Amino acid sequence: MTGQTEAPIRLVRVCFGPNCSRNFAIDLLLEAEALRRRAPDLQVVQCGCLSNCDWGPNLELDGRLYTDMEPQLLRRIIAP
């Protein structure tokens, strides 16, 4: 045992429900994957509808919902 603790995993769930998919959720997923390559503590997954269709595209980061997301906003909240 080295005495070091691993960094907690940060979970990004990108909504791929019908409305978010039409509103460029793929752009969020691609940005999240790019950020993951620089931040090994980041886990990125697609998920079903997050039930905020009027405000998509949506994602969840560590259990907190973010609506009306864009790739540049994701960069700001992941790596401030």
Beta strands, then each sheet from edge to edge (+ up, - down):
strand 1: 10-15
strand 2: 42-47
strand 3: 59-61
strand 4: 64-66
sheet 1: 2+ 1+ 3- 4+
end
